[in-house]
Amino acid sequence: MGRERFQGLFAGCSALALAALLAVAGPVPQALGQAAVSGADPTATPQTATPQEDYRLRGFRSARFGMDEEAVRTAIAADFGLVGQDVQVGDNTVERTRVLSVRVAELLPDSGVSQVSYILGYRSRALIQVGILWSEATDPEITPAMLVANGDVLKAHFLAAGYQPDTVTTDLVLEDGVLLFRGADPDGHTAILLMQGRFTEAPAGQASLTPESLTLLYAQDPDNPDILSLEENSF
């Protein structure tokens, strides 16, 4: 997966792409073995906190995994005051999932406008995944420094949240970005934080990433997503 591009990961709200990302394996290209991120504050002190015990990832804010569309819409209204045409509806024709998307400003302080997408499963028509995207596509005023700041705040939050230690991966360099965090709770519900952008060569063989987007994904069951999948040898 380290050799694949991740540009469509969030754009298609793909649960299958999420499962693939969770299975990241194989060698990272040597030139990307170390990476600096443009816009990062070199004087910043890493944030630490005591992890919570028995943490459970249940969804995003009022939206909970397993909710039907009506309940998800109610959660969106409660969290953001968005109803009717403010909630965009689409379908992933490959995975046969349904997607509700909204644009939200300042999910984090000074974070810019983001797109929040709620994915309803193929069979269950219940919430299986929530994705949040920050990029120039969601906010033309967003900057690499803002993306870095958002990523730093979220990564610190996740490291303190209490995800199962043996599931946690941080700062894994990929061909098109850095997997800032990946971790699961005892039920297998998983959070992924991915910074994507362009790498350029820097002194001492270090690659420098200019961030272009930040993606946060919450998944109920990333290993077995509720999407259309054809049985082996069926065609």
N, C-alpha and C positions, 0 to 999 in steps of 0.2 A: 504493500500500500504506500510505502514511502516514495515509490516512483510514480504514483498516480497524482493527477491534479484534483484539487478539492473544490474547484470553482463552483460546481453545481451542487455541492453538499446541502446548502441551505436553500438555494433558489428553488429547488424542486420539492423542498420539505420532505426529503426522502428518508423513510425509516430504514430502507435497505442500505442506503449509503451510510447511515449511522452505524448499523451493525458491522459494516465493512471497516469503518473507522475504528471500532472497538477491537477489531482483530489486527490492528497495525502490527506488522512483523517485518522481518528482513532487515538488512543493514541500511543504515542511514548513509547517504553519500558522504565521503570523507570530508569534502569541502564544507559540509554543513554540520559537521560534528560539534562545532562550537558556533554560537551565533549571538550577535548583539542586536538589539532592537532599536531602530531609530526612533527618537522621541522619548526614550526612557531616561529617567533622572538618575545619573550615576551616583548621586549622593544620598539617594533614598535608602532608608533602613528597612529591611524586610520586617513585615508585621507577623507577630506570633500570638497565639492564644491557646488556651486549654481546650482540647476537643470535647465536644459534648458526648455523652454516653447514649447508646441505643438510638442513634439518629436514624430517622426514617424520611426518605424523600417521597412525598406524596403527590407532588405536582408543582404548580406555580401559583403562589398566592392563593386566591379562593378556588382556583381550578384544581380539581383532584383527578388523578388517574381513575378511569372507569366511569366518569360522568358522561351522560349522553349530551347531544348537541344543545338541547334546551337548557340543561344545567350549566354547560360551558358558557352559553350566552349570558346567563344570569350572573355567572362569576365575572365575566368581562365587564358587565354593566356595574357590578358592585366594586370592582377594582379600579376601573378607569372611566366610568360614566359613559361608555360607548355603546350605542345600540343602533339598530336599523342599518342604514347604508354605511355607517362608520365601521361595520364589521364586514370585511370582504370575504366572499365564499368562493372556493374553487375545488377542483378535484384533481388528484394525481391519477392520470389515466393508466399509468403503468402499474402502480401498486393498488389502485382502486380505493384509495383513502380520500377522506374529505378534509379540507383545510379551512379554518377560520382564521383570518389575519386582521390585525389592527396596528395602527401606528401610534406610538406612545412617546411622549417627550419626557426626558429626565427620569428614567427608571432609577438611575443613580444620579447623585448631584453632578451637574455640569457634564452630563454624559451625552447630550444630543438626543436626536429623535431615533427611535429604534422601531423595528418591525417585530411584533410578537405573533407567532403562528401556533395554532392549536390543531393537532392532527388526530382525527377520529379513525379508528381501525376499520379495515375492510369488512370483516364479519361482525364485529361487536358494535360498530358505529359508536364506540365509546372512546374517550380520550386515552391515547397511548403515548403521546409525545408533545412536548412544548419546545419551540425553538425561538430564540431571540437573536436578532441580527442588528449590528451597528456597522454602517458603511456609508460611503458617499451616496449610494443608492437610496438609503433611508434618510440621509441628512447631508445635503451638499456642503454644509458648514463644518462637518466633522473633520478632525485632523488626526494624523498619526499619534500625536501626543495624547489626544483624548481617548483614542483606542487603547493605547498603552495604559493610561490611568484606569480606564474601565476594567481592563484585564487584571491589573495589579489588585484592585479592590476585590474583584470577584475571586481571584485565586486565593487571596488571604482568607476570605470568607469560607471557601470550600475546605481549605486546609484545617480550619478550626472547627468545621461543622461536625466531624465525627464519622466520616466515611470509613469503611473497612480498610485498615492499613494495607492489607495484601492486595487490594484492588486499585490502589492509588498510583497514578503515573503523573509526573510533572515535567514540564520543559523538555518534551521530546521533540527534536527537530525533524520536520518533514520537508519534503521538497518544496512545498509552497507555503510553509509557515511553521508555527510552533504549537504543539499540543500543550497548552499551559496546564491543564488539569483534566484528569479522568478518574472517576472513582464511583464506587457502588455502595449502597447500603445493604443490610443483611438480607433484604428481599430481592436484591439484584437490580433495583431501580438505580439508574446511572446518570451522572452528570458529566458533561464534556464541555470544555472551554477551549476554543481553537482560535488562534490568531493567524490570519492569512495575509500574504503580501508578496513583495518582490525581494529576492535576495541579490545582493551585490557583494563583490569581493572587498574585503577590508584588510588592513595590515596584519601581519603575523598569521596569515592563512585563515583568519576568522571571517565568517560571512556576516553581513549586516542585513537585517530584515527591515524593509520599510512597510509598516502595516497598512493594509487596505480594508480589512474587515475584521470584526470580532464576532464569533458565533458562540452562543451558549445553548446547549441542548439538554433537555431532561427527558429520559426515556423510561417507560414502565418495564419493558422486557426487550432489551436491545438484541439479545441472542435469538429471540423468536418473535419478531414483530408481526403484528396482525395486519398483514398485507397479502395481496394476491400473489401466490407462487405456484407455478406449474409443477406437477409431480415429475420425477425423473422418468425419462423415456416415454412421456405422454405424447410427445410430438417428435 
